[in-house]
Amino acid sequence: MRTSYLGLTLLLLATASACALGLVNSQHKARKLVTELEHEQERARSLDVEYGQLQLEQSTWAMHARVEKIATGSLRMRAPEAKRTQIVEYSAPADAPREAGAAR
C-alpha cells in the first residue's frame, strides 16, 4: 500500500512539475509577444509621422507658384500668345447618356 502512495505521489509531482514548466513557458511567450507588439506599434507611429512629413513635402514641391517659377526660370517656358490659343468646345453625341443633375 505504501508503494502505491509513493507511486501516486511521484505521478502527482511529475504532473505538477510539467504544469509549472508549461505555465512558465507560456508566460515567457506572452511577454515576448507583448514586447514585439509594443515594438511594432512604435514602428507604426514612426511610419505615420514619416508619412505626414512626406505629404507636407509633396505639397510643398507641387505648389503652383514653385512649379511656375521653375517653368519660367529654369525651363524658359512661357504662356502662349493669345493668337496661338484655340478653344475647343466639346459637344456630346445625341445618343450619349446624360450625367445626373445635368440640365435638360
KEKE-3310 file (N, C-alpha, C; in steps of 0.2 Angstrom, whole numbers, plus 5000, padded with zeros to 4 digits):
npx = (5004:5010:5019:5010:5005:5017:5020:5009:5011:5023:5019:5009:5018:5026:5017:5013:5025:5027:5016:5019:5031:5025:5017:5027:5033:5023:5020:5032:5032:5021:5025:5036:5029:5021:5031:5035:5024:5023:5034:5031:5020:5026:5034:5024:5019:5030:5031:5019:5021:5032:5025:5016:5025:5031:5019:5018:5030:5028:5017:5023:5033:5024:5018:5009:5015:5029:5031:5028:5038:5049:5046:5046:5059:5070:5067:5063:5050:5035:5018:5007:5005:4990:4985:4989:4982:4969:4952:4943:4927:4917:4905:4893:4888:4872:4866:4872:4872:4866:4873:4870:4859:4861:4857:4842)
npy = (4994:5006:5008:5011:5023:5030:5029:5036:5048:5052:5052:5063:5073:5074:5078:5090:5097:5097:5105:5117:5120:5122:5133:5143:5143:5147:5160:5166:5166:5174:5187:5189:5191:5202:5212:5212:5217:5230:5235:5235:5243:5255:5257:5258:5271:5279:5277:5283:5297:5299:5298:5309:5319:5317:5319:5333:5338:5334:5342:5354:5354:5353:5365:5378:5391:5388:5378:5386:5395:5388:5383:5395:5400:5390:5381:5390:5392:5398:5406:5404:5415:5425:5424:5412:5403:5391:5388:5374:5367:5355:5344:5333:5317:5314:5302:5299:5295:5306:5315:5313:5326:5335:5349:5349)
npz = (5000:5004:4993:4983:4987:4986:4972:4967:4973:4967:4953:4954:4958:4946:4937:4942:4941:4927:4923:4929:4922:4910:4912:4915:4903:4894:4899:4897:4883:4881:4886:4878:4865:4869:4870:4857:4850:4856:4851:4837:4837:4840:4829:4819:4823:4821:4807:4803:4807:4798:4786:4786:4786:4773:4765:4768:4762:4749:4745:4746:4736:4725:4724:4716:4713:4714:4704:4693:4694:4692:4679:4671:4674:4675:4665:4655:4650:4644:4644:4630:4616:4614:4601:4596:4603:4605:4608:4611:4610:4617:4612:4617:4609:4603:4607:4618:4636:4648:4662:4679:4686:4676:4666:4657)
capx = (5000:5014:5022:5005:5005:5023:5019:5004:5014:5028:5015:5007:5024:5028:5011:5013:5031:5025:5011:5023:5035:5021:5015:5032:5035:5018:5021:5038:5030:5016:5029:5039:5024:5019:5036:5035:5018:5024:5039:5028:5016:5031:5036:5018:5018:5035:5029:5013:5025:5035:5020:5014:5031:5031:5014:5019:5035:5025:5013:5027:5036:5019:5014:5008:5020:5035:5031:5028:5044:5054:5045:5048:5066:5075:5065:5062:5043:5030:5012:5007:5001:4983:4983:4991:4977:4962:4947:4939:4921:4915:4898:4892:4884:4865:4864:4876:4868:4867:4875:4865:4859:4863:4851:4839)
capy = (5000:5011:5009:5014:5030:5033:5030:5041:5055:5054:5054:5070:5078:5075:5081:5097:5100:5098:5110:5123:5122:5124:5139:5147:5144:5151:5167:5169:5168:5180:5193:5191:5194:5209:5216:5213:5221:5237:5237:5236:5249:5261:5257:5261:5278:5282:5277:5288:5303:5300:5299:5316:5323:5316:5323:5340:5339:5333:5348:5360:5353:5354:5372:5381:5396:5385:5375:5391:5399:5383:5383:5401:5402:5385:5378:5395:5391:5404:5405:5405:5421:5424:5422:5405:5399:5389:5385:5368:5365:5348:5343:5325:5314:5314:5296:5298:5296:5312:5315:5315:5333:5339:5352:5346)
capz = (5000:5004:4987:4978:4988:4983:4965:4966:4974:4961:4947:4955:4957:4939:4933:4944:4938:4920:4923:4931:4917:4904:4914:4914:4895:4891:4902:4893:4876:4881:4887:4871:4861:4871:4868:4850:4849:4858:4846:4830:4837:4840:4822:4816:4825:4817:4800:4802:4807:4792:4780:4787:4783:4766:4762:4768:4757:4742:4744:4745:4729:4720:4724:4709:4712:4714:4698:4688:4694:4689:4672:4668:4676:4673:4658:4650:4647:4644:4641:4623:4614:4613:4594:4595:4608:4602:4612:4608:4614:4617:4612:4617:4604:4605:4610:4624:4642:4652:4669:4684:4688:4671:4664:4651)
cpx = (5004:5017:5017:5005:5012:5023:5015:5007:5019:5024:5012:5012:5026:5023:5012:5019:5030:5021:5015:5027:5031:5019:5021:5034:5029:5018:5027:5036:5025:5020:5033:5035:5022:5024:5037:5030:5020:5029:5036:5023:5020:5033:5030:5017:5024:5034:5023:5016:5028:5031:5017:5019:5031:5025:5015:5025:5032:5020:5017:5030:5030:5015:5014:5014:5027:5036:5031:5035:5050:5053:5047:5056:5070:5073:5063:5055:5039:5023:5011:5003:4994:4981:4985:4987:4971:4958:4943:4933:4919:4908:4897:4887:4877:4863:4867:4872:4871:4869:4870:4865:4860:4856:4848:4836)
cpy = (5006:5013:5012:5021:5034:5034:5035:5048:5057:5056:5061:5075:5079:5079:5089:5101:5101:5104:5117:5125:5124:5131:5144:5148:5148:5159:5170:5171:5174:5187:5195:5194:5201:5214:5217:5217:5228:5239:5239:5242:5256:5262:5260:5269:5282:5282:5283:5295:5304:5301:5306:5320:5323:5319:5330:5342:5339:5340:5354:5360:5354:5360:5375:5386:5393:5382:5380:5394:5394:5383:5389:5402:5396:5382:5383:5394:5397:5402:5407:5412:5420:5422:5415:5400:5398:5386:5380:5367:5358:5347:5335:5323:5314:5308:5295:5299:5302:5311:5316:5322:5337:5343:5349:5351)
cpz = (5000:4997:4982:4980:4986:4976:4963:4967:4969:4955:4948:4955:4950:4935:4935:4941:4931:4919:4924:4925:4911:4906:4913:4907:4892:4893:4898:4886:4876:4882:4881:4866:4862:4869:4861:4847:4850:4853:4839:4831:4837:4832:4818:4817:4821:4810:4798:4802:4800:4786:4780:4784:4776:4762:4762:4763:4750:4740:4743:4738:4724:4720:4718:4708:4711:4707:4692:4688:4691:4681:4669:4669:4672:4666:4653:4646:4648:4642:4634:4622:4613:4606:4592:4600:4604:4607:4609:4612:4612:4617:4612:4612:4607:4608:4616:4630:4645:4659:4673:4686:4683:4669:4658:4646)
residu = (MET:ARG:THR:SER:TYR:LEU:GLY:LEU:THR:LEU:LEU:LEU:LEU:ALA:THR:ALA:SER:ALA:CYS:ALA:LEU:GLY:LEU:VAL:ASN:SER:GLN:HIS:LYS:ALA:ARG:LYS:LEU:VAL:THR:GLU:LEU:GLU:HIS:GLU:GLN:GLU:ARG:ALA:ARG:SER:LEU:ASP:VAL:GLU:TYR:GLY:GLN:LEU:GLN:LEU:GLU:GLN:SER:THR:TRP:ALA:MET:HIS:ALA:ARG:VAL:GLU:LYS:ILE:ALA:THR:GLY:SER:LEU:ARG:MET:ARG:ALA:PRO:GLU:ALA:LYS:ARG:THR:GLN:ILE:VAL:GLU:TYR:SER:ALA:PRO:ALA:ASP:ALA:PRO:ARG:GLU:ALA:GLY:ALA:ALA:ARG)
# end
